[in-house]
C-alpha cells in the first residue's frame, strides 16, 4: 500500500529511541519485504542506525549508559546502599537483602476520625516496627479505611524507612556490641527520651514500646529515661526511633584518624 515505507521507517526510529535491539527492526523488515521491497530496504537502513546507537550506548564511559533506565545496580549488601546514601524506593529491595531475618510487629492500631458534611469518617492508623535484630530498624505509620490495609501500608513504609544503627560497648570491648555506644537523645512532640549505655546483662530498662523498638534494633542492654506525654504512643515510638538513629551522628574518639608524628 502507498506510504508503507514511511510507516516502517517511523516504527524503526521509534524502536531505536526505545532502545530495542536491531534484530527486531531487521525481522520487521523481512516481513515487509514480501509486500514492498522498497519499504524493506528503508527498514534495513534504519536498522543500521539502530545498531550504531546500541554500540554507542554500550561503549564504556558513555553518558547514555549511565542514564540508561535498564541499567541494574548489583550490590552485595544493604550497607552499600547506606554508604552512598541511595534512596530506597521499593520494599522488595529490603526483602532481597534482609528478607529472612526481617521481622515486623504492630505497635498499635487506633481509630482516627475526620468531620465531614455527611458526618464523621472513621479510619484506622497503624504503627509498625521492623528490624532484623542485627543493627537495622524501621518505623512505619499508615492510615487506611480498613485495619488490614493500614497494617500492610505501615509495613511497607517501615521497610522503606529502614536505617542502620550503631552499637557499642559498656566498659571493656569483649564479645559482640550489646548497647548504644554513647548517650543519645531523641524527641518528637513533647516526648523526650534518653538512651544510656548499660553493662552486659542489664537488659533493656524502659517502657514496653521502647523495649520492642530497641530489641528489634539489636540492642540488648540499655538504660532509658523519658519525659513528656509518653502515653501518646506515636510520638513516643518516633522519639525512640530518632534516638536510635542518632547513634551514627556522633564522631567518637575511636573513629578519629590516627595522628602521625614526624
C-alpha positions as CSV (number, residue, x, y, z in Angstrom):
1,X,0.0,0.0,0.0
2,X,1.2,3.6,-0.5
3,X,3.2,5.1,2.3
4,X,4.3,1.7,3.7
5,X,8.0,2.6,3.6
6,X,7.4,5.7,5.6
7,X,5.4,3.8,8.3
8,X,8.2,1.2,8.6
9,X,10.8,3.9,8.9
10,X,8.9,5.7,11.6
11,X,8.4,2.5,13.5
12,X,12.1,1.7,13.3
13,X,13.1,5.1,14.6
14,X,10.6,4.6,17.5
15,X,12.3,1.3,18.3
16,X,15.7,3.0,18.2
17,X,14.5,5.6,20.6
18,X,13.1,3.0,23.0
19,X,16.5,1.2,22.8
20,X,15.4,-2.2,21.5
21,X,17.8,-4.5,19.7
22,X,18.4,-4.0,16.0
23,X,17.4,-7.6,15.1
24,X,13.8,-6.6,15.9
25,X,13.9,-4.0,13.1
26,X,15.5,-6.4,10.8
27,X,12.9,-9.0,11.5
28,X,10.2,-6.4,10.8
29,X,11.9,-5.6,7.5
30,X,11.9,-9.2,6.5
31,X,8.1,-9.4,7.0
32,X,7.6,-6.2,4.9
33,X,9.8,-7.5,2.1
34,X,7.1,-9.7,0.9
35,X,4.8,-6.7,0.3
36,X,7.2,-4.0,-0.7
37,X,10.9,-4.3,-1.4
38,X,11.5,-0.5,-1.1
39,X,10.0,-0.5,2.4
40,X,12.2,-3.4,3.4
41,X,15.3,-1.5,2.2
42,X,14.4,1.6,4.2
43,X,13.8,-0.5,7.3
44,X,17.2,-2.2,6.9
45,X,18.9,1.1,6.5
46,X,17.3,2.4,9.7
47,X,18.3,-0.9,11.4
48,X,21.9,0.0,10.7
49,X,21.4,3.3,12.5
50,X,19.9,1.3,15.5
51,X,23.0,-0.9,15.5
52,X,25.2,2.1,15.7
53,X,23.1,3.6,18.6
54,X,23.2,0.3,20.5
55,X,27.0,0.1,20.1
56,X,27.5,3.7,21.2
57,X,25.2,3.1,24.2
58,X,27.3,0.1,25.3
59,X,30.6,1.9,25.0
60,X,32.4,2.4,28.3
61,X,32.2,5.9,29.7
62,X,29.2,6.9,27.5
63,X,26.6,9.1,29.2
64,X,23.8,7.2,27.7
65,X,25.0,4.1,29.6
66,X,24.9,5.9,32.9
67,X,21.4,7.2,32.3
68,X,20.0,4.1,30.7
69,X,16.8,3.1,32.5
70,X,17.6,-0.6,32.1
71,X,20.9,-0.4,33.9
72,X,20.9,-2.5,37.1
73,X,22.9,-2.0,40.3
74,X,24.2,-5.2,41.7
75,X,25.0,-4.7,45.3
76,X,26.2,-7.4,47.6
77,X,24.8,-6.0,50.8
78,X,22.4,-3.3,52.0
79,X,25.3,-1.5,53.7
80,X,26.4,-0.3,50.2
81,X,23.0,1.5,49.8
82,X,23.5,3.3,53.2
83,X,27.2,4.0,52.4
84,X,26.3,6.0,49.3
85,X,23.0,7.4,50.7
86,X,20.9,5.9,48.0
87,X,17.1,6.3,48.5
88,X,15.2,3.0,48.7
89,X,12.1,3.3,46.5
90,X,10.9,-0.3,46.6
91,X,10.3,-2.5,49.7
92,X,11.4,-5.6,47.7
93,X,15.0,-4.2,47.9
94,X,14.9,-4.6,51.6
95,X,13.4,-8.0,51.3
96,X,16.1,-9.1,49.0
97,X,18.9,-8.3,51.5
98,X,17.1,-8.8,54.8
99,X,14.2,-10.9,53.9
100,X,15.0,-14.0,56.0
101,X,16.0,-12.1,59.2
102,X,13.5,-9.2,58.9
103,X,10.6,-9.3,61.5
104,X,7.7,-6.9,62.0
105,X,5.4,-6.2,64.8
106,X,2.3,-4.0,65.1
107,X,2.8,-1.5,68.0
108,X,-0.7,0.0,68.0
109,X,-3.9,0.4,65.9
110,X,-6.0,3.3,66.7
111,X,-9.1,4.8,65.1
112,X,-9.0,8.4,63.8
113,X,-11.9,10.5,62.7
114,X,-12.5,13.4,60.4
115,X,-15.5,15.6,60.4
116,X,-17.3,15.9,57.1
117,X,-20.6,17.3,55.8
118,X,-22.1,13.8,55.9
119,X,-20.8,13.1,59.4
120,X,-17.7,11.6,60.8
121,X,-15.4,9.5,58.7
122,X,-13.5,6.9,60.7
123,X,-10.2,5.4,59.5
124,X,-7.6,3.2,61.2
125,X,-4.0,4.2,61.9
126,X,-1.3,1.6,62.4
127,X,2.2,1.8,63.8
128,X,4.6,-1.0,62.8
129,X,8.2,-1.6,63.6
130,X,10.5,-3.8,61.5
131,X,14.0,-5.0,62.3
132,X,16.5,-7.8,61.9
133,X,17.8,-7.8,65.5
134,X,21.2,-7.0,64.0
135,X,21.5,-3.3,63.6
136,X,18.7,-2.4,61.2
137,X,15.5,-0.8,62.3
138,X,12.5,0.9,60.6
139,X,9.3,2.5,61.8
140,X,6.2,3.0,59.6
141,X,2.8,4.7,60.1
142,X,-0.1,4.3,57.8
143,X,-3.8,5.3,57.8
144,X,-6.4,3.4,55.9
145,X,-10.1,2.6,55.8
146,X,-9.5,-1.0,56.8
147,X,-7.2,-2.4,59.5
148,X,-5.6,-4.9,57.1
149,X,-4.8,-2.1,54.6
150,X,-3.3,0.1,57.4
151,X,-1.1,-2.7,58.6
152,X,0.2,-3.6,55.1
153,X,0.9,0.0,54.3
154,X,2.7,0.6,57.6
155,X,4.9,-2.5,56.9
156,X,5.8,-1.1,53.5
157,X,6.5,2.3,54.9
158,X,8.7,0.8,57.7
159,X,10.7,-1.1,55.2
160,X,11.3,2.0,53.1
161,X,12.4,3.9,56.2
162,X,14.8,1.2,57.4
163,X,18.2,2.5,58.5
164,X,21.3,1.2,60.2
165,X,22.2,1.9,63.9
166,X,25.5,1.9,65.6
167,X,26.1,-0.4,68.6
168,X,28.9,-0.3,71.1
169,X,30.2,-1.5,74.5
170,X,29.9,-0.6,78.1
171,X,33.4,-0.8,79.6
172,X,35.8,-3.3,78.0
173,X,35.3,-4.4,74.4
174,X,34.7,-8.1,75.0
175,X,32.3,-10.1,72.8
176,X,29.9,-8.5,70.4
177,X,28.5,-5.0,70.7
178,X,25.5,-5.0,73.0
179,X,24.4,-1.5,73.8
180,X,24.5,2.1,72.5
181,X,28.0,3.5,72.1
182,X,27.2,6.8,73.8
183,X,24.3,8.7,75.4
184,X,21.8,9.7,72.8
185,X,18.6,11.7,72.9
186,X,15.5,11.6,70.7
187,X,12.4,13.8,70.6
188,X,9.1,14.0,68.9
189,X,6.3,16.4,70.0
190,X,6.5,16.8,73.8
191,X,8.2,13.4,74.3
192,X,11.9,13.3,75.1
193,X,13.8,10.1,75.6
194,X,17.4,9.5,76.6
195,X,19.3,6.2,75.9
196,X,22.3,5.5,78.2
197,X,24.8,2.6,77.8
198,X,24.3,-0.3,80.3
199,X,26.5,-3.1,81.4
200,X,26.2,-6.5,79.8
201,X,23.3,-8.5,81.3
202,X,21.3,-5.5,82.4
203,X,18.6,-5.8,79.7
204,X,16.5,-3.0,78.4
205,X,15.2,-0.9,81.2
206,X,12.3,1.1,79.8
207,X,8.6,1.1,78.7
208,X,7.2,-1.8,76.6
209,X,7.2,0.3,73.5
210,X,10.9,1.3,73.8
211,X,11.8,-2.3,74.7
212,X,10.2,-3.6,71.4
213,X,11.9,-1.0,69.2
214,X,15.3,-1.4,70.9
215,X,15.0,-5.2,70.8
216,X,14.3,-5.2,67.0
217,X,17.2,-2.9,66.5
218,X,19.6,-5.5,68.1
219,X,20.3,-3.7,71.4
220,X,20.4,-5.9,74.5
221,X,21.4,-3.6,77.4
222,X,20.1,0.0,77.6
223,X,19.0,2.4,80.3
224,X,16.2,4.8,79.2
225,X,14.9,8.0,80.7
226,X,11.8,9.7,79.2
227,X,9.7,12.7,79.8
228,X,6.7,14.4,78.3
229,X,3.4,12.9,77.2
230,X,4.7,9.4,76.7
231,X,1.2,8.0,76.7
232,X,0.9,9.2,73.1
233,X,2.4,6.1,71.6
234,X,3.0,7.6,68.1
235,X,5.2,10.4,69.4
236,X,6.9,8.1,71.9
237,X,7.8,5.5,69.2
238,X,9.1,8.2,66.9
239,X,11.2,9.7,69.7
240,X,12.8,6.3,70.4
241,X,13.4,5.7,66.7
242,X,15.0,9.1,66.3
243,X,17.2,8.5,69.4
244,X,18.4,5.1,68.0
245,X,19.2,6.6,64.6
246,X,21.3,9.4,66.1
247,X,24.0,6.9,67.2
248,X,25.6,7.4,63.8
249,X,25.6,11.2,64.1
250,X,28.5,11.4,66.6
251,X,32.2,11.0,65.8
252,X,33.6,9.3,68.8
253,X,37.3,9.1,69.6
254,X,37.6,5.6,68.4
255,X,36.7,6.8,64.9
256,X,39.4,9.6,64.9
257,X,42.2,9.2,62.4
258,X,45.5,8.3,63.9
259,X,47.9,11.3,64.2
260,X,51.2,10.6,62.6
261,X,54.1,12.5,64.2
262,X,57.1,13.2,62.1
